Amino acid sequence: MVNEAFGWIWFVLGMGSGALLGLGFARESFLGGYGSWERRLLRLGHISFFGLGLINILFALSIDRIGLGDPWTPVASWSLIVGGVAMPTCCALAAFHKSAKSLFAVPVIALLLGASITALGLTLGVVGGGVS
């Protein structure tokens, strides 16, 4: 399943981005200091790799129990991937261009859509035995 592979790739990217950020963490002024806009957003992007990777892996493990058929399951799958790609991208863009912060609507909407469809599908799968 594409979401499972995506999740593991995102774990690797989370580790890599953490290693890159870790190269300068000991310098107090790194990226403007610990509390700077740039550094906070880059840390958010770094941790989003792990969180959204995990969500994609959990989706892949839940796919057999989601009580929805086409087109809902593929929509949920791709929404979680789009959100996973868009979130760290938006964090990096907004870190250096504050005007890009409005782009956060893209990952938020995609992730809400994917998670909502998944939650509904799992609820219907448990309660009603599945819906096609």
MARLO-981614 format. One record per atom (N, C-alpha, C, O): atom name; residue number from 1; x, y, z. Coordinates in steps of 0.02 Angstrom, whole numbers. Each point is the difference from the previous one (the first is absolute). Last residue first. Example, Ala and Ser with C-alpha at 12.3 -4.5 7.8 and 13.67 -1.06 7.14 Angstrom:
R atom seq     c1     c2     c3
R    N   2    642   -112    354
R   CA   2     42     59      3
R    C   2    -39     55     37
R    O   2     25     55      8
R    N   1    -10   -341    -12
R   CA   1    -45     59      0
R    C   1     45     60      0
R    O   1     52     -1     33
This chain:
R atom seq     c1     c2     c3
R    N 132  -1046      3     43
R   CA 132     33      4    -65
R    C 132    -24     60    -38
R    O 132     22     12    -57
R    N 131      9    -98    329
R   CA 131    -44     33    -48
R    C 131     36      4    -66
R    O 131     59     17      0
R    N 130    -44   -155    263
R   CA 130     26     23    -65
R    C 130    -53     28    -45
R    O 130    -58    -22      1
R    N 129     26    -59    229
R   CA 129     29    -55    -39
R    C 129     24     20    -69
R    O 129     12    -43    -42
R    N 128   -106    183    226
R   CA 128    -45    -26    -50
R    C 128     27    -58    -41
R    O 128    -35    -25    -44
R    N 127    155    132    234
R   CA 127    -71      3     16
R    C 127    -43    -38    -50
R    O 127    -44    -39     19
R    N 126    281     57    -49
R   CA 126    -12    -32     64
R    C 126    -75     -5     13
R    O 126    -25    -53     22
R    N 125     99    163   -217
R   CA 125     23    -69     -4
R    C 125    -14    -38     65
R    O 125    -16    -60     -2
R    N 124    -26    292    -11
R   CA 124    -50    -38    -37
R    C 124     18    -74     -5
R    O 124    -43    -44      1
R    N 123    200    186    100
R   CA 123    -61     -1     41
R    C 123    -54    -41    -35
R    O 123    -33    -41     32
R    N 122    231     81   -149
R   CA 122     12    -48     54
R    C 122    -61     -6     45
R    O 122    -17    -54     23
R    N 121      8    214   -195
R   CA 121      3    -68    -27
R    C 121     12    -52     52
R    O 121    -30    -54     -2
R    N 120     37    282     64
R   CA 120    -68    -20    -19
R    C 120     -1    -72    -25
R    O 120    -43    -39     19
R    N 119    253    131     27
R   CA 119    -39     -9     62
R    C 119    -71    -22    -15
R    O 119    -26    -45     33
R    N 118    161     99   -218
R   CA 118     25    -60     33
R    C 118    -40    -14     64
R    O 118    -21    -57     11
R    N 117    -21    256   -127
R   CA 117    -24    -57    -39
R    C 117     20    -65     34
R    O 117    -40    -47      4
R    N 116    124    242     92
R   CA 116    -73     -4      9
R    C 116    -29    -59    -38
R    O 116    -41    -37     27
R    N 115    272     88    -52
R   CA 115    -14    -27     67
R    C 115    -75     -8     11
R    O 115    -22    -49     31
R    N 114     93    149   -234
R   CA 114     23    -69      4
R    C 114    -17    -32     67
R    O 114    -23    -57      2
R    N 113    -25    288    -30
R   CA 113    -41    -41    -46
R    C 113     19    -74      7
R    O 113    -44    -43     10
R    N 112    174    200    107
R   CA 112    -67     -6     29
R    C 112    -45    -44    -42
R    O 112    -38    -41     26
R    N 111    250     91   -112
R   CA 111      5    -46     57
R    C 111    -68     -9     35
R    O 111    -17    -55     20
R    N 110     33    212   -199
R   CA 110     13    -69    -25
R    C 110      1    -50     58
R    O 110    -30    -53     -6
R    N 109     10    282     60
R   CA 109    -61    -25    -32
R    C 109     10    -72    -24
R    O 109    -44    -42     10
R    N 108    232    149     81
R   CA 108    -51     -7     51
R    C 108    -64    -30    -30
R    O 108    -29    -46     28
R    N 107    214    102   -169
R   CA 107      8    -62     38
R    C 107    -54    -11     52
R    O 107    -20    -56     12
R    N 106     -2    256   -142
R   CA 106      4    -59    -43
R    C 106     11    -64     42
R    O 106    -40    -46     -6
R    N 105     43    266    104
R   CA 105    -68    -25    -11
R    C 105      2    -65    -41
R    O 105    -43    -44     10
R    N 104    237    178     35
R   CA 104    -14    -54     48
R    C 104    -71    -27     -7
R    O 104    -15    -54     25
R    N 103    111    246   -143
R   CA 103      1    -65    -35
R    C 103    -15    -58     47
R    O 103    -14    -55    -23
R    N 102     44    284     93
R   CA 102    -69    -14    -21
R    C 102     -4    -67    -37
R    O 102    -54    -28     -7
R    N 101    264    122     77
R   CA 101    -36    -35     54
R    C 101    -72    -14    -19
R    O 101    -30    -46     29
R    N 100    208    168   -155
R   CA 100    -20    -67    -21
R    C 100    -41    -36     54
R    O 100    -24    -56    -12
R    N  99    130    274     39
R   CA  99    -62      5    -40
R    C  99    -25    -69    -22
R    O  99    -58     -6    -20
R    N  98    268     36    136
R   CA  98    -59      0     44
R    C  98    -66      4    -39
R    O  98    -51    -24     24
R    N  97    292    -74    -82
R   CA  97    -45     47    -34
R    C  97    -65      1     39
R    O  97    -45    -41    -13
R    N  96    220    -99     86
R   CA  96     41     53    -31
R    C  96    -41     51    -39
R    O  96     27     51    -22
R    N  95   -127   -233    142
R   CA  95     57     17     44
R    C  95     38     59    -29
R    O  95     25     43     37
R    N  94   -204   -148   -157
R   CA  94    -20     52     46
R    C  94     56     21     48
R    O  94      0     56     25
R    N  93     38   -236   -178
R   CA  93    -14     62    -36
R    C  93    -16     57     47
R    O  93     26     55     -8
R    N  92      3   -268    103
R   CA  92     64     26    -26
R    C  92    -11     65    -38
R    O  92     39     47      8
R    N  91   -231   -158     72
R   CA  91     42     22     57
R    C  91     65     31    -25
R    O  91     20     53     24
R    N  90   -163   -154   -181
R   CA  90    -25     64     22
R    C  90     40     28     58
R    O  90     13     60      4
R    N  89     41   -275    -77
R   CA  89     15     48    -53
R    C  89    -23     70     20
R    O  89     37     49     -8
R    N  88    -89   -234    145
R   CA  88     69     23      9
R    C  88     22     50    -54
R    O  88     42     42     12
R    N  87   -269   -119    -33
R   CA  87     14     30     66
R    C  87     74     20      9
R    O  87     13     58     14
R    N  86   -102   -173   -215
R   CA  86    -11     72      4
R    C  86     21     31     67
R    O  86     23     56      2
R    N  85    -15   -294    -47
R   CA  85     49     36    -41
R    C  85     -6     75     12
R    O  85     51     35      6
R    N  84   -207   -173    101
R   CA  84     67    -17     25
R    C  84     55     36    -39
R    O  84     50     19     30
R    N  83   -276      0   -100
R   CA  83     11     36     62
R    C  83     69    -12     28
R    O  83     32     46     27
R    N  82    -94   -171   -214
R   CA  82      6     72    -19
R    C  82     13     42     62
R    O  82     43     43      0
R    N  81    -88   -269     37
R   CA  81     65      8    -31
R    C  81     11     74    -19
R    O  81     54     27     12
R    N  80   -262    -89     75
R   CA  80     51     -6     52
R    C  80     70      9    -28
R    O  80     44     28     33
R    N  79   -224    -32   -183
R   CA  79     -4     61     41
R    C  79     53     -2     55
R    O  79     31     51     14
R    N  78    -60   -241   -152
R   CA  78     38     54    -33
R    C  78     -4     65     38
R    O  78     47     40     -3
R    N  77   -169   -225     90
R   CA  77     71    -18     -8
R    C  77     40     57    -29
R    O  77     51     20     29
R    N  76   -287      0    -15
R   CA  76     32      5     66
R    C  76     75    -13     -5
R    O  76     40     36     29
R    N  75   -165    -68   -222
R   CA  75      2     72     16
R    C  75     34     10     67
R    O  75     41     44      8
R    N  74    -80   -266    -79
R   CA  74     56     32    -35
R    C  74      5     75     14
R    O  74     54     28      3
R    N  73   -238   -142     96
R   CA  73     64    -24     27
R    C  73     59     29    -38
R    O  73     48     23     32
R    N  72   -271     30   -108
R   CA  72     19     29     64
R    C  72     67    -23     27
R    O  72     39     41     25
R    N  71   -186    -85   -232
R   CA  71     66     31     -6
R    C  71     29     21     67
R    O  71     54     30      1
R    N  70   -127   -250     -7
R   CA  70     20     54    -45
R    C  70    -56     51     -4
R    O  70    -58    -19      4
R    N  69     33   -110    213
R   CA  69     30    -23    -62
R    C  69     25     59    -41
R    O  69     13     54     27
R    N  68    -51   -106    252
R   CA  68    -18     40    -58
R    C  68     34    -29    -62
R    O  68     56    -25      4
R    N  67    -28    -33    242
R   CA  67    -63    -22    -29
R    C  67    -25     43    -58
R    O  67    -60      9     -7
R    N  66    305    -87    125
R   CA  66    -36     61    -18
R    C  66    -62    -21    -39
R    O  66      5    -32    -53
R    N  65    171   -118    131
R   CA  65    -58     10     45
R    C  65    -40     62    -16
R    O  65    -50     13     33
R    N  64    254    -80   -148
R   CA  64    -46    -57     -6
R    C  64    -62      8     43
R    O  64    -50    -35    -11
R    N  63    229    199     18
R   CA  63    -35      0    -64
R    C  63    -51    -57     -6
R    O  63    -53     10    -29
R    N  62    221     58    207
R   CA  62    -72      1     12
R    C  62    -41    -12    -63
R    O  62    -61     -9      5
R    N  61    303     29      2
R   CA  61    -17    -57     43
R    C  61    -75     -6     12
R    O  61    -25    -53     18
R    N  60    110    238   -140
R   CA  60     14    -61    -38
R    C  60    -19    -62     41
R    O  60    -25    -49    -28
R    N  59     10    258    134
R   CA  59    -52     -6    -51
R    C  59     10    -66    -39
R    O  59    -48    -36    -11
R    N  58    212     92    165
R   CA  58    -61    -23     34
R    C  58    -57     -7    -50
R    O  58    -40    -46      5
R    N  57    239    137    -85
R   CA  57     10    -71     16
R    C  57    -62    -28     34
R    O  57    -22    -55    -15
R    N  56     25    285    -28
R   CA  56     -5    -38    -63
R    C  56      9    -74     11
R    O  56    -33    -41    -31
R    N  55     62    186    214
R   CA  55    -70      0    -20
R    C  55     -9    -40    -64
R    O  55    -48    -38     -7
R    N  54    268     73     82
R   CA  54    -36    -47     42
R    C  54    -74     -4    -19
R    O  54    -28    -55     -3
R    N  53    160    216   -104
R   CA  53     21    -67    -21
R    C  53    -37    -53     39
R    O  53    -22    -50    -28
R    N  52     -8    269     91
R   CA  52    -39    -15    -60
R    C  52     22    -66    -31
R    O  52    -40    -33    -34
R    N  51    156    110    228
R   CA  51    -72     -6     14
R    C  51    -40    -20    -60
R    O  51    -44    -44      5
R    N  50    278     86    -31
R   CA  50    -13    -59     41
R    C  50    -75    -10     12
R    O  50    -26    -55    -10
R    N  49     98    246   -111
R   CA  49     19    -60    -37
R    C  49    -18    -63     40
R    O  49    -27    -48    -28
R    N  48      4    260    129
R   CA  48    -58    -20    -41
R    C  48     17    -61    -43
R    O  48    -45    -39    -16
R    N  47    211    148    148
R   CA  47    -41    -47     39
R    C  47    -61    -22    -40
R    O  47    -27    -54     12
R    N  46    171    211   -114
R   CA  46     38    -60     17
R    C  46    -44    -51     36
R    O  46     -1    -58    -18
R    N  45    -86    273    -27
R   CA  45      5    -40    -60
R    C  45     35    -66     12
R    O  45    -20    -52    -25
R    N  44     14    206    201
R   CA  44    -67    -26    -13
R    C  44     -1    -44    -62
R    O  44    -30    -53      0
R    N  43    228    168     49
R   CA  43    -11    -55     48
R    C  43    -69    -31     -9
R    O  43     -7    -61      4
R    N  42     55    248   -132
R   CA  42     40    -56    -24
R    C  42     -5    -59     48
R    O  42      0    -58    -22
R    N  41   -106    258     84
R   CA  41    -34    -31    -56
R    C  41     40    -58    -29
R    O  41    -30    -50    -21
R    N  40    126    176    198
R   CA  40    -61    -34     23
R    C  40    -35    -35    -57
R    O  40    -22    -57      8
R    N  39    211    190    -57
R   CA  39     19    -62     33
R    C  39    -62    -38     25
R    O  39     -2    -62     -4
R    N  38    -30    274    -99
R   CA  38     31    -48    -47
R    C  38     13    -67     34
R    O  38    -17    -53    -27
R    N  37    -63    235    159
R   CA  37    -51    -25    -46
R    C  37     29    -55    -45
R    O  37    -31    -53     -9
R    N  36    152     90    245
R   CA  36    -12     38    -62
R    C  36    -53    -35    -43
R    O  36     -9    -61      3
R    N  35    114     -3    218
R   CA  35    -69     22     -5
R    C  35    -17     36    -64
R    O  35    -55     25     -8
R    N  34    279   -109     57
R   CA  34    -47    -54     12
R    C  34    -73     20    -11
R    O  34    -39    -39    -27
R    N  33    231    170   -111
R   CA  33    -12    -17     70
R    C  33    -57    -49      8
R    O  33    -40    -10    -45
R    N  32    131     91   -169
R   CA  32    -32     54     37
R    C  32    -14    -13     73
R    O  32    -32     40     33
R    N  31    144   -198   -180
R   CA  31    -64     17    -31
R    C  31    -39     53     39
R    O  31    -61     -2      4
R    N  30    257    -61    133
R   CA  30    -16    -40    -58
R    C  30    -71     15    -24
R    O  30    -48     -6     38
R    N  29    178     92    160
R   CA  29    -28     43    -53
R    C  29    -20    -38    -63
R    O  29    -19     32    -49
R    N  28    119   -141    242
R   CA  28    -59     37     24
R    C  28    -32     41    -56
R    O  28    -61      7     -1
R    N  27    201   -236    -28
R   CA  27     13     73     -6
R    C  27    -64     37     17
R    O  27    -52     -9    -33
R    N  26     52   -227     27
R   CA  26     39     23     57
R    C  26     16     75     -2
R    O  26     14     30     51
R    N  25   -131   -153   -230
R   CA  25    -42     13     59
R    C  25     39     28     59
R    O  25    -29     36     42
R    N  24     87   -107   -283
R   CA  24     10     67     27
R    C  24    -34     14     66
R    O  24      1     56     23
R    N  23     -6   -269   -143
R   CA  23     68     24    -13
R    C  23     13     68     32
R    O  23     57     16     18
R    N  22   -273   -131    -21
R   CA  22     44    -13     57
R    C  22     71     25    -10
R    O  22     37      8     48
R    N  21   -203     -2   -220
R   CA  21    -13     51     50
R    C  21     47     -7     59
R    O  21     19     49     31
R    N  20     -5   -216   -194
R   CA  20     21     65    -28
R    C  20    -11     57     50
R    O  20     43     43      9
R    N  19   -121   -257     49
R   CA  19     73      1     -1
R    C  19     26     66    -27
R    O  19     48     28     27
R    N  18   -278    -65    -34
R   CA  18     23     10     69
R    C  18     75      2      5
R    O  18     28     40     37
R    N  17   -126    -92   -243
R   CA  17    -10     71     15
R    C  17     21     16     71
R    O  17     27     54     14
R    N  16    -18   -281    -79
R   CA  16     48     41    -37
R    C  16     -6     74     14
R    O  16     50     35      9
R    N  15   -206   -185     85
R   CA  15     66    -10     30
R    C  15     53     43    -35
R    O  15     43     29     33
R    N  14   -258    -28   -124
R   CA  14     -1     31     67
R    C  14     67     -6     35
R    O  14     24     47     31
R    N  13    -56   -159   -235
R   CA  13      8     72    -10
R    C  13     -2     38     66
R    O  13     34     51      7
R    N  12    -76   -281      2
R   CA  12     70     11    -21
R    C  12     13     75    -10
R    O  12     51     26     21
R    N  11   -272    -90     23
R   CA  11     42    -10     59
R    C  11     73     14    -16
R    O  11     35     34     38
R    N  10   -185    -34   -216
R   CA  10     -6     62     40
R    C  10     38     -6     65
R    O  10     27     49     24
R    N   9    -43   -238   -162
R   CA   9     44     51    -33
R    C   9     -2     64     40
R    O   9     52     33      8
R    N   8   -198   -199     61
R   CA   8     70    -18     17
R    C   8     49     48    -33
R    O   8     51     18     30
R    N   7   -281     11    -81
R   CA   7     13     12     71
R    C   7     72    -15     20
R    O   7     30     38     37
R    N   6   -104    -90   -257
R   CA   6      6     73     10
R    C   6     18     15     73
R    O   6     44     41     13
R    N   5    -96   -262    -68
R   CA   5     66     18    -25
R    C   5     13     75     10
R    O   5     55     20     21
R    N   4   -268    -94     35
R   CA   4     49    -30     45
R    C   4     71     18    -21
R    O   4     41     19     41
R    N   3   -224     48   -176
R   CA   3      4     40     62
R    C   3     52    -29     48
R    O   3     33     38     36
R    N   2    -84   -150   -244
R   CA   2     40     61     -9
R    C   2      6     40     65
R    O   2     53     30     11
R    N   1    -81   -300    -28
R   CA   1    -42     59      0
R    C   1     44     62      0
R    O   1     50      3     35
